[in-house]
Amino acid sequence: MNFSALLARSRFLLVLCAFAALVACADDAAEGPKADAGPDVTASSEEAGQGDVAPDFESAQPAQEHVATSTKRGTIAAMPPLSLGTFLSRSDAQEFIPNTPLDEAPFPGQRVSSSYNAVRYTPREGDSFGLALQVWSPPTNDAAAERVASLREQFLNVADAPQSALPEGAFTSERAGIRTLVFRSTERSYAFALSCGLDHCRNWRPLIELGESIAKKQ
């Protein structure tokens, strides 16, 4: 075989190999990814939909805590207002203002809560103020004393309470025909403001005696 024939045959083999390589690449492209081409993203997304989806912090609503004192899940039950019956009942008020029927009347001011409440009894006839009691329930006895001290800065025409069995720090205030005695509980963490119209409190002694009785109640 001469040199020209060998050269022609070599060119033919090179062309054949190139063609075979092109066909193989085309077959691979037509077949798509093989089984080991990587993770199956579609399957992963479906599995994540069963509970492993990342939380959407932008649109998520805050979780509501279940409180044992609530009758409905996810709500906080309101605490009942501070009870006043122990300190000043209707019969107590009726004894203080005898010979006339009394009605319970609203007492405007601070909002009623589990740590504050107020009650007022007024004569059914006439427009007199009657008798009223405000009660604060701070967490400690010291806090109750501090409450009395802060109230002293808020009331007008204040003076130290006359000598009595009331705890230290008690004071009086008089304004617009209403007399008020402010004091704290003898042994518990309560602060009181006991008020009476001049129609029924011509002097301080009856109001102070009632205050002493309230201060000792448990």
Contacts in CASP RR format, 6 or more apart in sequence:
PFRMAT RR
TARGET T0000
AUTHOR 0000-0000-0000
METHOD contacts of the structure
MODEL  1
MNFSALLARSRFLLVLCAFAALVACADDAAEGPKADAGPDVTASSEEAGQ
GDVAPDFESAQPAQEHVATSTKRGTIAAMPPLSLGTFLSRSDAQEFIPNT
PLDEAPFPGQRVSSSYNAVRYTPREGDSFGLALQVWSPPTNDAAAERVAS
LREQFLNVADAPQSALPEGAFTSERAGIRTLVFRSTERSYAFALSCGLDH
CRNWRPLIELGESIAKKQ
64 73 0 8 1.000
64 74 0 8 1.000
64 75 0 8 1.000
65 74 0 8 1.000
65 76 0 8 1.000
66 73 0 8 1.000
66 74 0 8 1.000
67 74 0 8 1.000
67 75 0 8 1.000
67 76 0 8 1.000
67 77 0 8 1.000
69 76 0 8 1.000
69 77 0 8 1.000
70 76 0 8 1.000
70 77 0 8 1.000
71 77 0 8 1.000
79 113 0 8 1.000
79 114 0 8 1.000
80 114 0 8 1.000
81 112 0 8 1.000
81 113 0 8 1.000
81 114 0 8 1.000
81 117 0 8 1.000
82 112 0 8 1.000
82 113 0 8 1.000
82 114 0 8 1.000
82 115 0 8 1.000
82 116 0 8 1.000
82 117 0 8 1.000
82 135 0 8 1.000
82 137 0 8 1.000
83 117 0 8 1.000
84 117 0 8 1.000
84 118 0 8 1.000
84 119 0 8 1.000
84 133 0 8 1.000
84 135 0 8 1.000
85 119 0 8 1.000
86 217 0 8 1.000
86 218 0 8 1.000
87 133 0 8 1.000
87 135 0 8 1.000
87 190 0 8 1.000
87 192 0 8 1.000
87 214 0 8 1.000
87 217 0 8 1.000
88 119 0 8 1.000
88 131 0 8 1.000
88 133 0 8 1.000
88 194 0 8 1.000
88 214 0 8 1.000
90 102 0 8 1.000
90 104 0 8 1.000
90 121 0 8 1.000
92 210 0 8 1.000
93 102 0 8 1.000
93 121 0 8 1.000
93 131 0 8 1.000
94 102 0 8 1.000
94 121 0 8 1.000
96 131 0 8 1.000
96 196 0 8 1.000
96 200 0 8 1.000
96 206 0 8 1.000
96 210 0 8 1.000
97 121 0 8 1.000
97 123 0 8 1.000
97 130 0 8 1.000
97 131 0 8 1.000
97 200 0 8 1.000
100 123 0 8 1.000
100 124 0 8 1.000
100 125 0 8 1.000
101 123 0 8 1.000
101 124 0 8 1.000
101 125 0 8 1.000
102 121 0 8 1.000
102 122 0 8 1.000
102 123 0 8 1.000
102 124 0 8 1.000
102 130 0 8 1.000
103 121 0 8 1.000
103 122 0 8 1.000
103 123 0 8 1.000
103 124 0 8 1.000
104 119 0 8 1.000
104 120 0 8 1.000
104 121 0 8 1.000
105 120 0 8 1.000
105 121 0 8 1.000
105 122 0 8 1.000
106 120 0 8 1.000
107 118 0 8 1.000
107 119 0 8 1.000
107 120 0 8 1.000
107 132 0 8 1.000
107 134 0 8 1.000
109 118 0 8 1.000
110 116 0 8 1.000
110 118 0 8 1.000
110 134 0 8 1.000
112 118 0 8 1.000
114 137 0 8 1.000
115 136 0 8 1.000
115 137 0 8 1.000
115 138 0 8 1.000
116 134 0 8 1.000
116 135 0 8 1.000
116 136 0 8 1.000
116 137 0 8 1.000
117 134 0 8 1.000
117 135 0 8 1.000
118 132 0 8 1.000
118 133 0 8 1.000
118 134 0 8 1.000
118 135 0 8 1.000
119 132 0 8 1.000
119 133 0 8 1.000
120 129 0 8 1.000
120 130 0 8 1.000
120 131 0 8 1.000
120 132 0 8 1.000
120 133 0 8 1.000
121 130 0 8 1.000
121 131 0 8 1.000
121 132 0 8 1.000
122 128 0 8 1.000
122 129 0 8 1.000
122 130 0 8 1.000
123 130 0 8 1.000
128 197 0 8 1.000
128 199 0 8 1.000
128 200 0 8 1.000
129 177 0 8 1.000
129 178 0 8 1.000
129 195 0 8 1.000
129 196 0 8 1.000
129 197 0 8 1.000
129 199 0 8 1.000
130 196 0 8 1.000
130 197 0 8 1.000
130 199 0 8 1.000
130 200 0 8 1.000
131 194 0 8 1.000
131 195 0 8 1.000
131 196 0 8 1.000
131 197 0 8 1.000
131 200 0 8 1.000
132 194 0 8 1.000
132 195 0 8 1.000
132 196 0 8 1.000
133 192 0 8 1.000
133 193 0 8 1.000
133 194 0 8 1.000
133 195 0 8 1.000
133 214 0 8 1.000
134 192 0 8 1.000
134 193 0 8 1.000
134 194 0 8 1.000
134 195 0 8 1.000
135 190 0 8 1.000
135 191 0 8 1.000
135 192 0 8 1.000
136 144 0 8 1.000
136 147 0 8 1.000
136 190 0 8 1.000
136 191 0 8 1.000
136 192 0 8 1.000
137 189 0 8 1.000
137 190 0 8 1.000
138 144 0 8 1.000
138 146 0 8 1.000
138 147 0 8 1.000
138 189 0 8 1.000
138 190 0 8 1.000
138 191 0 8 1.000
139 189 0 8 1.000
140 189 0 8 1.000
141 184 0 8 1.000
141 185 0 8 1.000
141 187 0 8 1.000
141 188 0 8 1.000
141 189 0 8 1.000
143 189 0 8 1.000
144 184 0 8 1.000
144 185 0 8 1.000
144 188 0 8 1.000
144 189 0 8 1.000
144 190 0 8 1.000
144 191 0 8 1.000
145 167 0 8 1.000
145 169 0 8 1.000
145 184 0 8 1.000
147 184 0 8 1.000
147 191 0 8 1.000
148 169 0 8 1.000
148 170 0 8 1.000
148 171 0 8 1.000
148 182 0 8 1.000
148 183 0 8 1.000
148 184 0 8 1.000
148 191 0 8 1.000
149 169 0 8 1.000
151 182 0 8 1.000
151 191 0 8 1.000
151 193 0 8 1.000
152 158 0 8 1.000
152 169 0 8 1.000
152 171 0 8 1.000
152 182 0 8 1.000
155 171 0 8 1.000
155 173 0 8 1.000
155 175 0 8 1.000
155 180 0 8 1.000
155 182 0 8 1.000
156 173 0 8 1.000
156 175 0 8 1.000
157 173 0 8 1.000
157 174 0 8 1.000
157 175 0 8 1.000
158 171 0 8 1.000
158 172 0 8 1.000
158 173 0 8 1.000
159 171 0 8 1.000
159 172 0 8 1.000
159 173 0 8 1.000
160 169 0 8 1.000
160 170 0 8 1.000
160 171 0 8 1.000
160 172 0 8 1.000
161 169 0 8 1.000
161 170 0 8 1.000
161 171 0 8 1.000
161 172 0 8 1.000
161 181 0 8 1.000
161 183 0 8 1.000
161 208 0 8 1.000
162 172 0 8 1.000
162 204 0 8 1.000
162 205 0 8 1.000
162 208 0 8 1.000
164 170 0 8 1.000
164 208 0 8 1.000
164 212 0 8 1.000
165 212 0 8 1.000
165 215 0 8 1.000
166 181 0 8 1.000
166 183 0 8 1.000
166 208 0 8 1.000
166 211 0 8 1.000
166 212 0 8 1.000
166 215 0 8 1.000
167 183 0 8 1.000
167 184 0 8 1.000
167 185 0 8 1.000
167 186 0 8 1.000
167 215 0 8 1.000
169 183 0 8 1.000
169 184 0 8 1.000
170 181 0 8 1.000
170 182 0 8 1.000
170 183 0 8 1.000
170 184 0 8 1.000
171 181 0 8 1.000
171 182 0 8 1.000
171 183 0 8 1.000
172 179 0 8 1.000
172 180 0 8 1.000
172 181 0 8 1.000
172 182 0 8 1.000
172 204 0 8 1.000
173 179 0 8 1.000
173 180 0 8 1.000
173 182 0 8 1.000
174 180 0 8 1.000
177 197 0 8 1.000
177 198 0 8 1.000
178 195 0 8 1.000
178 196 0 8 1.000
178 197 0 8 1.000
178 198 0 8 1.000
179 195 0 8 1.000
179 196 0 8 1.000
179 197 0 8 1.000
179 198 0 8 1.000
179 201 0 8 1.000
179 204 0 8 1.000
179 207 0 8 1.000
180 193 0 8 1.000
180 194 0 8 1.000
180 195 0 8 1.000
180 196 0 8 1.000
181 192 0 8 1.000
181 193 0 8 1.000
181 194 0 8 1.000
181 195 0 8 1.000
181 204 0 8 1.000
181 207 0 8 1.000
181 208 0 8 1.000
181 211 0 8 1.000
182 191 0 8 1.000
182 192 0 8 1.000
182 193 0 8 1.000
182 194 0 8 1.000
183 191 0 8 1.000
183 192 0 8 1.000
183 194 0 8 1.000
183 211 0 8 1.000
183 215 0 8 1.000
184 190 0 8 1.000
184 191 0 8 1.000
184 192 0 8 1.000
184 215 0 8 1.000
185 191 0 8 1.000
185 192 0 8 1.000
185 215 0 8 1.000
185 217 0 8 1.000
186 215 0 8 1.000
186 216 0 8 1.000
187 218 0 8 1.000
188 218 0 8 1.000
192 211 0 8 1.000
192 214 0 8 1.000
192 215 0 8 1.000
194 207 0 8 1.000
194 210 0 8 1.000
194 211 0 8 1.000
194 214 0 8 1.000
196 206 0 8 1.000
196 207 0 8 1.000
201 207 0 8 1.000
END
